[in-house]
Amino acid sequence: MVEDKSLGSRIFNITNIFLLTIIALVTVLPFIHVIASSFTTSAELAEKQFVLFPTEWSLAAYKYIFSTDTIFRSLLVSIAVTAGGTVWSMFLSVLTAYGLSRKDLVGRRGIMFFFVFTMLFNGGMIPTFLVVKYTGLLDSLLSLIIPVSINVFNMIILKSFFQALPDSLEDAAKIDGCNDFGILFRIIIPCSMPAIATISLFYAVTYWNTYMHAILYINNSDLWPVQVLLRQIVVLASGLSYDGSEFTDVPPPELTVKMAVIVVATIPVLLVYPFLQKHFTKGALLGSIKE
């Protein structure tokens, strides 16, 4: 096989590499700036505005954030909500997607219509709050999970992925005596791990970033997830009033605290992503091939 070394091909490759390098730098530089700014002093950050490598390293922002055990309690709350919510949402989404992917399901189109309808219209904040209140979920971690148990978009991706699997797999399983649950857990799920890993990451990021629901449904500060607590830290560091002042023993370095808060909120997700990266692209693309 003769390798194509024409001038046009070389120009295309060089241009492509150059553009991709520029895009990569534009994407990565803000992250480097945020991380570097969280380790610099407020004075240097105020002077330079954009820092990629601090001239004077400082841990003042992180000492301020972790100056109380409250942050560790909030991290545990967020981890519990993220882990429990992801498992629960995946369980419901997989069962629903598998049922709707079956062509012999009676009323499949009508049921699917009701799911899609909720993507366009919903009851709104106040009716949802009243439902959570009168079901006794206020000041409970379940209030951060139950109201958002299924994301219809994620469920549709799973449904499309299940439909793309060969029918011969199910036929062979039925010949071997498998029932519907056996087919789902022994055949469909093992063959759908790229899609399941991708949707699990989507759900995990959603639960980890829980903020508005916690503001609405959680009044007990002991049950605040990390996103809510970090917001309170930023408010306090900005010099605004905040009645739960557990951090007043340490002077807040306002600018660097904001950067450190971003790092603390983002790093856990970045640590999980590499383990799911090999499934991410495949799952996201294959799930949209067939409807």
Short mmCIF file of the C-alpha atoms (twelve columns), coordinates in Angstrom:
data_MODEL
# 
_entry.id   MODEL 
# 
loop_
_atom_site.group_PDB 
_atom_site.id 
_atom_site.type_symbol 
_atom_site.label_atom_id 
_atom_site.label_alt_id 
_atom_site.label_comp_id 
_atom_site.label_asym_id 
_atom_site.label_seq_id 
_atom_site.Cartn_x 
_atom_site.Cartn_y 
_atom_site.Cartn_z 
_atom_site.pdbx_PDB_model_num 
ATOM 1   C CA . MET A 1   0.000   0.000   0.000  1 
ATOM 2   C CA . VAL A 2   1.497   3.328   -1.108 1 
ATOM 3   C CA . GLU A 3   1.342   6.050   1.509  1 
ATOM 4   C CA . ASP A 4   -0.203  9.296   0.286  1 
ATOM 5   C CA . LYS A 5   2.432   12.018  0.641  1 
ATOM 6   C CA . SER A 6   0.981   14.627  -1.686 1 
ATOM 7   C CA . LEU A 7   1.423   18.304  -0.911 1 
ATOM 8   C CA . GLY A 8   -2.299  18.777  -0.349 1 
ATOM 9   C CA . SER A 9   -2.395  15.909  2.141  1 
ATOM 10  C CA . ARG A 10  0.547   17.319  4.091  1 
ATOM 11  C CA . ILE A 11  -0.973  20.792  4.205  1 
ATOM 12  C CA . PHE A 12  -4.258  19.326  5.431  1 
ATOM 13  C CA . ASN A 13  -2.526  17.313  8.180  1 
ATOM 14  C CA . ILE A 14  -0.453  20.285  9.356  1 
ATOM 15  C CA . THR A 15  -3.489  22.588  9.360  1 
ATOM 16  C CA . ASN A 16  -5.548  19.983  11.188 1 
ATOM 17  C CA . ILE A 17  -2.901  19.476  13.862 1 
ATOM 18  C CA . PHE A 18  -2.488  23.235  14.282 1 
ATOM 19  C CA . LEU A 19  -6.224  23.863  14.682 1 
ATOM 20  C CA . LEU A 20  -6.689  20.955  17.090 1 
ATOM 21  C CA . THR A 21  -3.743  22.163  19.169 1 
ATOM 22  C CA . ILE A 22  -5.272  25.650  19.383 1 
ATOM 23  C CA . ILE A 23  -8.646  24.185  20.400 1 
ATOM 24  C CA . ALA A 24  -6.966  21.969  23.021 1 
ATOM 25  C CA . LEU A 25  -5.099  24.937  24.493 1 
ATOM 26  C CA . VAL A 26  -8.247  27.064  24.576 1 
ATOM 27  C CA . THR A 27  -9.995  24.229  26.423 1 
ATOM 28  C CA . VAL A 28  -7.208  23.381  28.875 1 
ATOM 29  C CA . LEU A 29  -5.895  26.849  29.740 1 
ATOM 30  C CA . PRO A 30  -8.958  27.901  31.795 1 
ATOM 31  C CA . PHE A 31  -8.607  24.763  33.945 1 
ATOM 32  C CA . ILE A 32  -4.905  25.453  34.473 1 
ATOM 33  C CA . HIS A 33  -5.740  29.049  35.373 1 
ATOM 34  C CA . VAL A 34  -8.357  27.997  37.920 1 
ATOM 35  C CA . ILE A 35  -6.056  25.449  39.582 1 
ATOM 36  C CA . ALA A 36  -3.065  27.812  39.602 1 
ATOM 37  C CA . SER A 37  -5.180  30.686  40.935 1 
ATOM 38  C CA . SER A 38  -6.411  28.548  43.820 1 
ATOM 39  C CA . PHE A 39  -2.784  28.092  44.949 1 
ATOM 40  C CA . THR A 40  -1.728  31.724  44.626 1 
ATOM 41  C CA . THR A 41  -2.219  34.719  46.894 1 
ATOM 42  C CA . SER A 42  -5.151  37.094  46.559 1 
ATOM 43  C CA . ALA A 43  -2.771  40.004  45.978 1 
ATOM 44  C CA . GLU A 44  -1.040  38.311  43.050 1 
ATOM 45  C CA . LEU A 45  -4.334  37.205  41.530 1 
ATOM 46  C CA . ALA A 46  -5.769  40.707  41.815 1 
ATOM 47  C CA . GLU A 47  -2.655  42.139  40.197 1 
ATOM 48  C CA . LYS A 48  -2.213  39.680  37.303 1 
ATOM 49  C CA . GLN A 49  -5.859  38.638  36.719 1 
ATOM 50  C CA . PHE A 50  -4.703  35.617  34.663 1 
ATOM 51  C CA . VAL A 51  -2.257  33.221  36.364 1 
ATOM 52  C CA . LEU A 52  -0.837  30.015  34.886 1 
ATOM 53  C CA . PHE A 53  2.016   29.523  37.352 1 
ATOM 54  C CA . PRO A 54  2.031   31.295  40.730 1 
ATOM 55  C CA . THR A 55  5.183   33.141  41.719 1 
ATOM 56  C CA . GLU A 56  4.201   32.704  45.361 1 
ATOM 57  C CA . TRP A 57  2.389   29.505  46.351 1 
ATOM 58  C CA . SER A 58  -0.262  29.651  49.042 1 
ATOM 59  C CA . LEU A 59  -2.669  27.140  50.611 1 
ATOM 60  C CA . ALA A 60  -4.698  29.859  52.340 1 
ATOM 61  C CA . ALA A 61  -7.822  29.215  50.234 1 
ATOM 62  C CA . TYR A 62  -7.826  25.477  50.953 1 
ATOM 63  C CA . LYS A 63  -7.084  26.033  54.636 1 
ATOM 64  C CA . TYR A 64  -10.065 28.347  54.748 1 
ATOM 65  C CA . ILE A 65  -12.385 25.880  52.993 1 
ATOM 66  C CA . PHE A 66  -11.277 22.917  55.124 1 
ATOM 67  C CA . SER A 67  -11.060 24.906  58.372 1 
ATOM 68  C CA . THR A 68  -14.181 23.132  59.632 1 
ATOM 69  C CA . ASP A 69  -15.453 19.564  59.593 1 
ATOM 70  C CA . THR A 70  -18.615 20.780  57.858 1 
ATOM 71  C CA . ILE A 71  -17.004 20.420  54.438 1 
ATOM 72  C CA . PHE A 72  -16.237 16.746  55.073 1 
ATOM 73  C CA . ARG A 73  -19.823 16.112  56.175 1 
ATOM 74  C CA . SER A 74  -21.126 17.774  53.014 1 
ATOM 75  C CA . LEU A 75  -18.766 15.704  50.876 1 
ATOM 76  C CA . LEU A 76  -20.112 12.533  52.483 1 
ATOM 77  C CA . VAL A 77  -23.680 13.708  51.829 1 
ATOM 78  C CA . SER A 78  -22.881 14.380  48.173 1 
ATOM 79  C CA . ILE A 79  -21.134 11.030  47.795 1 
ATOM 80  C CA . ALA A 80  -24.109 9.219   49.344 1 
ATOM 81  C CA . VAL A 81  -26.614 11.065  47.136 1 
ATOM 82  C CA . THR A 82  -24.487 10.533  44.025 1 
ATOM 83  C CA . ALA A 83  -23.892 6.817   44.630 1 
ATOM 84  C CA . GLY A 84  -27.420 5.985   45.783 1 
ATOM 85  C CA . GLY A 85  -29.106 8.203   43.215 1 
ATOM 86  C CA . THR A 86  -27.060 6.850   40.316 1 
ATOM 87  C CA . VAL A 87  -27.812 3.222   41.209 1 
ATOM 88  C CA . TRP A 88  -31.525 3.976   41.703 1 
ATOM 89  C CA . SER A 89  -31.851 6.003   38.504 1 
ATOM 90  C CA . MET A 90  -29.983 3.425   36.442 1 
ATOM 91  C CA . PHE A 91  -32.176 0.643   37.842 1 
ATOM 92  C CA . LEU A 92  -35.368 2.455   36.851 1 
ATOM 93  C CA . SER A 93  -33.981 3.690   33.526 1 
ATOM 94  C CA . VAL A 94  -32.764 0.262   32.437 1 
ATOM 95  C CA . LEU A 95  -36.071 -1.419  33.323 1 
ATOM 96  C CA . THR A 96  -38.098 1.300   31.595 1 
ATOM 97  C CA . ALA A 97  -35.868 1.424   28.520 1 
ATOM 98  C CA . TYR A 98  -35.910 -2.348  28.122 1 
ATOM 99  C CA . GLY A 99  -39.693 -2.495  28.410 1 
ATOM 100 C CA . LEU A 100 -40.196 0.268   25.851 1 
ATOM 101 C CA . SER A 101 -37.660 -1.304  23.493 1 
ATOM 102 C CA . ARG A 102 -39.806 -4.440  23.202 1 
ATOM 103 C CA . LYS A 103 -41.836 -4.363  20.018 1 
ATOM 104 C CA . ASP A 104 -44.475 -6.666  21.513 1 
ATOM 105 C CA . LEU A 105 -45.284 -4.276  24.391 1 
ATOM 106 C CA . VAL A 106 -48.962 -3.311  24.203 1 
ATOM 107 C CA . GLY A 107 -49.469 0.464   24.132 1 
ATOM 108 C CA . ARG A 108 -45.749 1.152   23.669 1 
ATOM 109 C CA . ARG A 109 -46.264 4.299   21.593 1 
ATOM 110 C CA . GLY A 110 -48.759 5.760   24.048 1 
ATOM 111 C CA . ILE A 111 -46.509 5.112   27.030 1 
ATOM 112 C CA . MET A 112 -43.564 6.626   25.162 1 
ATOM 113 C CA . PHE A 113 -45.660 9.712   24.390 1 
ATOM 114 C CA . PHE A 114 -46.241 10.359  28.103 1 
ATOM 115 C CA . PHE A 115 -42.508 10.114  28.800 1 
ATOM 116 C CA . VAL A 116 -41.615 12.492  25.959 1 
ATOM 117 C CA . PHE A 117 -44.385 14.875  27.043 1 
ATOM 118 C CA . THR A 118 -42.600 15.429  30.364 1 
ATOM 119 C CA . MET A 119 -39.528 16.646  28.478 1 
ATOM 120 C CA . LEU A 120 -41.573 19.562  27.122 1 
ATOM 121 C CA . PHE A 121 -43.988 20.293  29.974 1 
ATOM 122 C CA . ASN A 122 -43.789 19.864  33.742 1 
ATOM 123 C CA . GLY A 123 -45.668 20.973  36.817 1 
ATOM 124 C CA . GLY A 124 -43.158 23.650  37.771 1 
ATOM 125 C CA . MET A 125 -41.328 24.496  40.961 1 
ATOM 126 C CA . ILE A 126 -44.249 25.140  43.320 1 
ATOM 127 C CA . PRO A 127 -46.336 22.021  42.477 1 
ATOM 128 C CA . THR A 128 -43.194 19.885  42.710 1 
ATOM 129 C CA . PHE A 129 -42.358 21.419  46.081 1 
ATOM 130 C CA . LEU A 130 -45.872 20.676  47.348 1 
ATOM 131 C CA . VAL A 131 -45.623 17.067  46.179 1 
ATOM 132 C CA . VAL A 132 -42.282 16.667  47.983 1 
ATOM 133 C CA . LYS A 133 -43.699 18.336  51.094 1 
ATOM 134 C CA . TYR A 134 -46.884 16.276  51.357 1 
ATOM 135 C CA . THR A 135 -45.061 13.028  50.695 1 
ATOM 136 C CA . GLY A 136 -42.884 13.735  53.735 1 
ATOM 137 C CA . LEU A 137 -39.594 14.042  51.851 1 
ATOM 138 C CA . LEU A 138 -38.588 17.508  53.083 1 
ATOM 139 C CA . ASP A 139 -35.280 17.544  54.981 1 
ATOM 140 C CA . SER A 140 -34.519 14.099  53.636 1 
ATOM 141 C CA . LEU A 141 -31.818 13.007  51.224 1 
ATOM 142 C CA . LEU A 142 -34.535 11.148  49.320 1 
ATOM 143 C CA . SER A 143 -35.874 14.539  48.229 1 
ATOM 144 C CA . LEU A 144 -32.699 14.922  46.160 1 
ATOM 145 C CA . ILE A 145 -33.204 11.543  44.466 1 
ATOM 146 C CA . ILE A 146 -36.892 10.602  44.118 1 
ATOM 147 C CA . PRO A 147 -38.109 13.717  42.190 1 
ATOM 148 C CA . VAL A 148 -35.384 13.239  39.545 1 
ATOM 149 C CA . SER A 149 -35.302 9.454   39.441 1 
ATOM 150 C CA . ILE A 150 -35.493 9.171   35.647 1 
ATOM 151 C CA . ASN A 151 -34.101 11.518  33.036 1 
ATOM 152 C CA . VAL A 152 -36.187 10.854  29.931 1 
ATOM 153 C CA . PHE A 153 -33.383 11.800  27.552 1 
ATOM 154 C CA . ASN A 154 -31.038 9.289   29.186 1 
ATOM 155 C CA . MET A 155 -33.756 6.640   29.113 1 
ATOM 156 C CA . ILE A 156 -34.321 7.199   25.388 1 
ATOM 157 C CA . ILE A 157 -30.601 6.721   24.707 1 
ATOM 158 C CA . LEU A 158 -30.715 3.398   26.552 1 
ATOM 159 C CA . LYS A 159 -33.889 2.401   24.723 1 
ATOM 160 C CA . SER A 160 -32.282 3.138   21.358 1 
ATOM 161 C CA . PHE A 161 -29.191 1.158   22.354 1 
ATOM 162 C CA . PHE A 162 -31.280 -1.841  23.386 1 
ATOM 163 C CA . GLN A 163 -33.195 -1.695  20.089 1 
ATOM 164 C CA . ALA A 164 -29.921 -1.713  18.157 1 
ATOM 165 C CA . LEU A 165 -28.941 -5.092  19.625 1 
ATOM 166 C CA . PRO A 166 -29.596 -8.095  17.329 1 
ATOM 167 C CA . ASP A 167 -32.917 -9.837  17.906 1 
ATOM 168 C CA . SER A 168 -31.109 -13.155 17.517 1 
ATOM 169 C CA . LEU A 169 -29.589 -12.699 20.991 1 
ATOM 170 C CA . GLU A 170 -33.018 -12.686 22.615 1 
ATOM 171 C CA . ASP A 171 -34.250 -15.534 20.421 1 
ATOM 172 C CA . ALA A 172 -31.292 -17.698 21.425 1 
ATOM 173 C CA . ALA A 173 -31.827 -16.867 25.098 1 
ATOM 174 C CA . LYS A 174 -35.522 -17.796 24.870 1 
ATOM 175 C CA . ILE A 175 -34.611 -21.123 23.285 1 
ATOM 176 C CA . ASP A 176 -32.312 -21.756 26.280 1 
ATOM 177 C CA . GLY A 177 -35.234 -21.096 28.625 1 
ATOM 178 C CA . CYS A 178 -34.540 -17.497 29.748 1 
ATOM 179 C CA . ASN A 179 -37.468 -15.339 30.808 1 
ATOM 180 C CA . ASP A 180 -37.596 -11.574 30.283 1 
ATOM 181 C CA . PHE A 181 -35.592 -10.775 33.429 1 
ATOM 182 C CA . GLY A 182 -33.015 -13.410 32.520 1 
ATOM 183 C CA . ILE A 183 -32.638 -11.914 29.058 1 
ATOM 184 C CA . LEU A 184 -32.261 -8.419  30.525 1 
ATOM 185 C CA . PHE A 185 -29.691 -9.217  33.210 1 
ATOM 186 C CA . ARG A 186 -27.766 -11.977 31.411 1 
ATOM 187 C CA . ILE A 187 -27.825 -10.791 27.803 1 
ATOM 188 C CA . ILE A 188 -28.929 -7.173  27.335 1 
ATOM 189 C CA . ILE A 189 -27.057 -5.498  30.191 1 
ATOM 190 C CA . PRO A 190 -23.678 -7.223  29.586 1 
ATOM 191 C CA . CYS A 191 -23.907 -6.284  25.895 1 
ATOM 192 C CA . SER A 192 -24.837 -2.683  26.737 1 
ATOM 193 C CA . MET A 193 -22.057 -1.766  29.160 1 
ATOM 194 C CA . PRO A 194 -20.773 1.184   27.028 1 
ATOM 195 C CA . ALA A 195 -24.218 2.808   27.078 1 
ATOM 196 C CA . ILE A 196 -24.808 1.966   30.739 1 
ATOM 197 C CA . ALA A 197 -21.415 3.390   31.758 1 
ATOM 198 C CA . THR A 198 -22.115 6.575   29.799 1 
ATOM 199 C CA . ILE A 199 -25.586 7.112   31.239 1 
ATOM 200 C CA . SER A 200 -24.274 6.311   34.733 1 
ATOM 201 C CA . LEU A 201 -21.747 9.119   34.318 1 
ATOM 202 C CA . PHE A 202 -24.514 11.486  33.204 1 
ATOM 203 C CA . TYR A 203 -26.590 10.638  36.271 1 
ATOM 204 C CA . ALA A 204 -23.595 10.818  38.626 1 
ATOM 205 C CA . VAL A 205 -22.631 14.301  37.415 1 
ATOM 206 C CA . THR A 206 -26.244 15.462  37.779 1 
ATOM 207 C CA . TYR A 207 -26.506 14.200  41.355 1 
ATOM 208 C CA . TRP A 208 -23.065 15.541  42.273 1 
ATOM 209 C CA . ASN A 209 -24.055 19.007  41.033 1 
ATOM 210 C CA . THR A 210 -27.340 18.990  42.965 1 
ATOM 211 C CA . TYR A 211 -27.951 22.541  44.133 1 
ATOM 212 C CA . MET A 212 -31.414 23.953  43.456 1 
ATOM 213 C CA . HIS A 213 -33.275 20.950  44.853 1 
ATOM 214 C CA . ALA A 214 -31.157 21.084  47.992 1 
ATOM 215 C CA . ILE A 215 -31.955 24.786  48.391 1 
ATOM 216 C CA . LEU A 216 -35.676 24.079  48.032 1 
ATOM 217 C CA . TYR A 217 -36.063 20.863  50.017 1 
ATOM 218 C CA . ILE A 218 -33.266 20.802  52.630 1 
ATOM 219 C CA . ASN A 219 -33.477 23.174  55.596 1 
ATOM 220 C CA . ASN A 220 -31.150 21.204  57.872 1 
ATOM 221 C CA . SER A 221 -27.581 22.416  57.220 1 
ATOM 222 C CA . ASP A 222 -26.248 19.014  58.324 1 
ATOM 223 C CA . LEU A 223 -27.775 17.550  55.162 1 
ATOM 224 C CA . TRP A 224 -26.449 20.139  52.734 1 
ATOM 225 C CA . PRO A 225 -24.598 18.650  49.753 1 
ATOM 226 C CA . VAL A 226 -21.192 20.043  48.944 1 
ATOM 227 C CA . GLN A 227 -22.439 22.395  46.207 1 
ATOM 228 C CA . VAL A 228 -24.679 24.285  48.641 1 
ATOM 229 C CA . LEU A 229 -21.967 24.531  51.283 1 
ATOM 230 C CA . LEU A 230 -19.413 25.756  48.745 1 
ATOM 231 C CA . ARG A 231 -21.824 28.459  47.696 1 
ATOM 232 C CA . GLN A 232 -22.140 29.581  51.318 1 
ATOM 233 C CA . ILE A 233 -18.345 29.638  51.596 1 
ATOM 234 C CA . VAL A 234 -18.115 31.886  48.536 1 
ATOM 235 C CA . VAL A 235 -20.815 34.175  49.965 1 
ATOM 236 C CA . LEU A 236 -18.959 34.448  53.260 1 
ATOM 237 C CA . ALA A 237 -15.610 34.979  51.538 1 
ATOM 238 C CA . SER A 238 -17.172 37.789  49.509 1 
ATOM 239 C CA . GLY A 239 -17.964 39.636  52.713 1 
ATOM 240 C CA . LEU A 240 -21.733 39.177  52.469 1 
ATOM 241 C CA . SER A 241 -23.885 38.356  55.458 1 
ATOM 242 C CA . TYR A 242 -24.279 34.714  56.398 1 
ATOM 243 C CA . ASP A 243 -25.714 33.570  59.709 1 
ATOM 244 C CA . GLY A 244 -24.034 30.150  59.783 1 
ATOM 245 C CA . SER A 245 -20.570 31.630  60.289 1 
ATOM 246 C CA . GLU A 246 -18.495 28.596  61.150 1 
ATOM 247 C CA . PHE A 247 -15.576 29.941  59.110 1 
ATOM 248 C CA . THR A 248 -15.042 33.334  60.759 1 
ATOM 249 C CA . ASP A 249 -11.910 32.253  62.654 1 
ATOM 250 C CA . VAL A 250 -9.903  32.412  59.424 1 
ATOM 251 C CA . PRO A 251 -9.835  35.574  57.261 1 
ATOM 252 C CA . PRO A 252 -11.296 34.640  53.879 1 
ATOM 253 C CA . PRO A 253 -9.047  35.259  50.826 1 
ATOM 254 C CA . GLU A 254 -11.949 36.123  48.536 1 
ATOM 255 C CA . LEU A 255 -10.499 35.704  45.031 1 
ATOM 256 C CA . THR A 256 -8.573  32.503  45.615 1 
ATOM 257 C CA . VAL A 257 -11.423 30.927  47.594 1 
ATOM 258 C CA . LYS A 258 -13.669 31.139  44.543 1 
ATOM 259 C CA . MET A 259 -11.060 29.303  42.479 1 
ATOM 260 C CA . ALA A 260 -10.473 26.690  45.171 1 
ATOM 261 C CA . VAL A 261 -14.221 26.080  45.424 1 
ATOM 262 C CA . ILE A 262 -14.307 25.280  41.690 1 
ATOM 263 C CA . VAL A 263 -11.431 22.827  42.117 1 
ATOM 264 C CA . VAL A 264 -13.042 21.084  45.111 1 
ATOM 265 C CA . ALA A 265 -16.363 20.745  43.262 1 
ATOM 266 C CA . THR A 266 -14.803 19.519  40.003 1 
ATOM 267 C CA . ILE A 267 -11.940 17.209  40.987 1 
ATOM 268 C CA . PRO A 268 -14.131 14.243  42.139 1 
ATOM 269 C CA . VAL A 269 -15.844 14.072  38.746 1 
ATOM 270 C CA . LEU A 270 -12.519 14.365  36.919 1 
ATOM 271 C CA . LEU A 271 -11.162 11.478  38.972 1 
ATOM 272 C CA . VAL A 272 -14.068 9.222   37.983 1 
ATOM 273 C CA . TYR A 273 -14.161 10.127  34.300 1 
ATOM 274 C CA . PRO A 274 -10.919 8.338   33.191 1 
ATOM 275 C CA . PHE A 275 -12.334 4.995   34.339 1 
ATOM 276 C CA . LEU A 276 -15.382 5.461   32.084 1 
ATOM 277 C CA . GLN A 277 -13.665 7.258   29.202 1 
ATOM 278 C CA . LYS A 278 -13.253 4.155   27.003 1 
ATOM 279 C CA . HIS A 279 -17.022 3.571   27.168 1 
ATOM 280 C CA . PHE A 280 -18.077 7.214   26.951 1 
ATOM 281 C CA . THR A 281 -17.812 7.961   23.212 1 
ATOM 282 C CA . LYS A 282 -18.966 4.535   22.113 1 
ATOM 283 C CA . GLY A 283 -21.992 4.592   24.403 1 
ATOM 284 C CA . ALA A 284 -23.037 8.124   23.515 1 
ATOM 285 C CA . LEU A 285 -22.835 7.503   19.756 1 
ATOM 286 C CA . LEU A 286 -24.209 3.969   19.470 1 
ATOM 287 C CA . GLY A 287 -27.214 4.871   21.595 1 
ATOM 288 C CA . SER A 288 -28.364 7.348   18.958 1 
ATOM 289 C CA . ILE A 289 -28.020 5.161   15.865 1 
ATOM 290 C CA . LYS A 290 -31.401 3.471   15.864 1 
ATOM 291 C CA . GLU A 291 -34.779 4.567   17.185 1 
# 
